[in-house]
Amino acid sequence: MQLEPGWPARLEPEFAQPYMAQLRGFLQDEKRAGKRIFPPGDEIFEAFAHTPLERVKVVILGQDPYHGEGQAHGLCFSVRPGVKVPPSLQNIYREIHDELGHPIP
């Protein structure tokens, strides 16, 4: 996993916690059982590859991850170009447009 330089020192202590090993094991078991996991494993921490720690001002946590094929790619409230925009993201775009006048993508 590629991370922006400021993240490893902050994240490594969390990655070493027992709950992270349990979570990894759970996801591996689910995958072995034939369940699809979104986003793909190499994209789970994608946000940390694109955002320098020192530039983070706000963190928004999503409650329900995207579960459609090709939707989840490791960035909250985002889909790749060409992927149909889920209703929750359409609502966010509409609110940004209504409040700030920013055009809806």
Secondary structure, 3 states (H helix, E strand, C coil): CCCCCCHHHHHHHHHCCHHHHHHHHHHHHHHHCCCCCCCCHHHCCCHHHHCCHHHCCCCCCCCCCCCCCCCCCCCCCCCCCCCCCCHHHHHHHHHHHHHHCCCCC
